[in-house]
Amino acid sequence: MKHIKIANTDLQVSNLIMGNMRLNQLSITEAEKLIRTAMDEGINFFDHADIYGQGRCEEIFSQAIQMSPSIREKMVLQSKCGIVTSEGYFDFSKEHILESVDGILKRLNTDYLDILLLHRPDALMEPAEVAEAFSMLHTSGKVKYFGVSNHNPAQIELLQKFVPYKLIINQLQFSIAHTPMIDAGITLNMKKDQAINRDSSILEYCRLHDITIQAWSPFQHGFFEGVFLGDMERFPELNKTIASLAEKYGVTNTAIAVAWITRHPANIQVVLGTTNVQRMQDACKGSDIRLTREEWYRLYKAAGNIIP
Ligand SMILES: NC(=O)c1ccc[n+]([C@@H]2O[C@H](COP(=O)([O-])OP(=O)(O)OC[C@H]3O[C@@H](n4cnc5c(N)ncnc54)[C@H](OP(=O)(O)O)[C@@H]3O)[C@@H](O)[C@H]2O)c1
């Protein structure tokens, strides 16, 4: 398992993350097995959100691992707030952020979060209010570091103008079958859909500002439209190319899908959503495979993209 340092922190972390959004599909015993497998493979970073399973995923996590100070210190725990799923809106108010973190800490059975992310942009955000909430959380020791998810460069700059802590993470959707972050750069200035700059060059912005990118839904296409691995109807070329590289490297297709992301020089972390122990082990084999440039671009083209 490859480890990286998160810029502007003292955190040394695995480049793969165990995502816990689907943990409520498992019993406590199954969840324990999955978490232990991830840790045995070298994963030390766990991603949560207050809304996953309406809080149940965080509870299952801490119960399954029987959270204690000695286990806690082996983990980097990240969670997110700012979405009110029950009503369908976003809330970055000071009250909501503070209340959300208290709930997260209680459910995870811990005194502090290593990282808190704002989950999705709130159009009604008042950055000074967010800054006040972050300062209270940091001063009280409840949160060490802060970041965002699904934010564009201007949204980050607006927040950063007020927040007195460096924003260190941006979690964004990225997989071989979902590549808007790189498409526009590759087809710059062309009259093609692929050339539309949908996120104001967020990848380059994060690299310029030492913000670590985390890729969510590494095996999905569209917005939760399904898994591209094994989908021969929609992704025949991609699956054939993945299979041939899996054979070359002696790993599964899952590992190649992971390796395509970890090959990027931005040191992107991959947030794995699997609930399956075997798939967790397979995915981890992709952590430090270094695809050649030609292989990386071959996969990109096989997903239906053009190289001018
Ligand atoms: N910031 C955000 O807005 C945001 C949004 C979504 C998710 N996330 C984070 O990202 C993590 C990962 O997201 P995700 O769960 O959507 O990602 P994912 O890892 O791409 O998808 C996992 C799902 O795909 C299935 N799957 C994977 N490979 C498969 C295969 N070869 N055949 C059949 N099924 C396969 C898994 O089934 P099995 O369980 O059976 O393996 C699981 O249901 C989440 O846990 C969460 O932490 C963040």
The ligand as a Tripos MOL2 file, in Angstrom:
@<TRIPOS>MOLECULE
LIG
   48    52     1     0     0
SMALL
NO_CHARGES

@<TRIPOS>ATOM
      1 N1        -18.3290   13.4450   -1.5260 N.am      1 LIG1
      2 C1        -19.3660   12.9400   -2.1280 C.2       1 LIG1
      3 O1        -20.2500   13.6560   -2.6130 O.2       1 LIG1
      4 C2        -19.4940   11.4410   -2.2070 C.ar      1 LIG1
      5 C3        -20.5070   10.8690   -2.9900 C.ar      1 LIG1
      6 C4        -20.5870    9.4830   -3.0430 C.ar      1 LIG1
      7 C5        -19.6840    8.6960   -2.3300 C.ar      1 LIG1
      8 N2        -18.7240    9.2880   -1.5650 N.ar      1 LIG1
      9 C6        -17.7230    8.4700   -0.8160 C.3       1 LIG1
     10 O2        -17.0940    7.6350   -1.7520 O.3       1 LIG1
     11 C7        -17.2090    6.2650   -1.3550 C.3       1 LIG1
     12 C8        -17.2810    5.4180   -2.5760 C.3       1 LIG1
     13 O3        -18.4680    5.6970   -3.3080 O.3       1 LIG1
     14 P1        -19.2530    4.5400   -4.0300 P.3       1 LIG1
     15 O4        -19.6520    3.5050   -3.0430 O.co2     1 LIG1
     16 O5        -20.2910    5.1310   -4.8910 O.co2     1 LIG1
     17 O6        -18.0410    4.0000   -4.9330 O.3       1 LIG1
     18 P2        -17.6480    2.6940   -5.6820 P.3       1 LIG1
     19 O7        -16.5590    2.0530   -4.9230 O.co2     1 LIG1
     20 O8        -17.3870    3.1290   -7.0830 O.co2     1 LIG1
     21 O9        -18.9380    1.7750   -5.7170 O.3       1 LIG1
     22 C9        -19.1510    0.7700   -4.7850 C.3       1 LIG1
     23 C10       -20.3380   -0.0290   -5.2500 C.3       1 LIG1
     24 O10       -20.0250   -0.6290   -6.5030 O.3       1 LIG1
     25 C11       -20.1550   -2.0390   -6.3810 C.3       1 LIG1
     26 N3        -19.1210   -2.6640   -7.2010 N.ar      1 LIG1
     27 C12       -17.8220   -2.2830   -7.2990 C.ar      1 LIG1
     28 N4        -17.1960   -3.0880   -8.1900 N.ar      1 LIG1
     29 C13       -18.0980   -3.9660   -8.6440 C.ar      1 LIG1
     30 C14       -18.0700   -5.0220   -9.5810 C.ar      1 LIG1
     31 N5        -16.9560   -5.3350  -10.2310 N.pl3     1 LIG1
     32 N6        -19.2050   -5.6890   -9.7870 N.ar      1 LIG1
     33 C15       -20.3370   -5.3930   -9.1390 C.ar      1 LIG1
     34 N7        -20.4390   -4.4030   -8.2220 N.ar      1 LIG1
     35 C16       -19.3250   -3.6960   -7.9880 C.ar      1 LIG1
     36 C17       -19.9800   -2.3260   -4.9160 C.3       1 LIG1
     37 O11       -20.5890   -3.5410   -4.6230 O.3       1 LIG1
     38 P3        -19.9610   -4.4500   -3.4390 P.3       1 LIG1
     39 O12       -20.2640   -3.7080   -2.1880 O.co2     1 LIG1
     40 O13       -20.6910   -5.7430   -3.5610 O.co2     1 LIG1
     41 O14       -18.5020   -4.5460   -3.7080 O.co2     1 LIG1
     42 C18       -20.6720   -1.1340   -4.2780 C.3       1 LIG1
     43 O15       -22.0740   -1.3090   -4.2770 O.3       1 LIG1
     44 C19       -18.4230    6.2320   -0.4260 C.3       1 LIG1
     45 O16       -18.3730    5.1610    0.4930 O.3       1 LIG1
     46 C20       -18.3040    7.5620    0.2650 C.3       1 LIG1
     47 O17       -17.3790    7.4330    1.3230 O.3       1 LIG1
     48 C21       -18.6180   10.6440   -1.5100 C.ar      1 LIG1
@<TRIPOS>BOND
     1     1     2 1
     2     2     3 2
     3     2     4 1
     4     4     5 ar
     5     4    48 ar
     6     5     6 ar
     7     6     7 ar
     8     7     8 ar
     9     8     9 1
    10     8    48 ar
    11     9    10 1
    12     9    46 1
    13    10    11 1
    14    11    12 1
    15    11    44 1
    16    12    13 1
    17    13    14 1
    18    14    15 2
    19    14    16 1
    20    14    17 1
    21    17    18 1
    22    18    19 2
    23    18    20 1
    24    18    21 1
    25    21    22 1
    26    22    23 1
    27    23    24 1
    28    23    42 1
    29    24    25 1
    30    25    26 1
    31    25    36 1
    32    26    27 ar
    33    26    35 ar
    34    27    28 ar
    35    28    29 ar
    36    29    30 ar
    37    29    35 ar
    38    30    31 1
    39    30    32 ar
    40    32    33 ar
    41    33    34 ar
    42    34    35 ar
    43    36    37 1
    44    36    42 1
    45    37    38 1
    46    38    39 2
    47    38    40 1
    48    38    41 1
    49    42    43 1
    50    44    45 1
    51    44    46 1
    52    46    47 1
@<TRIPOS>SUBSTRUCTURE
     1 LIG1         1 GROUP 0 **** ****
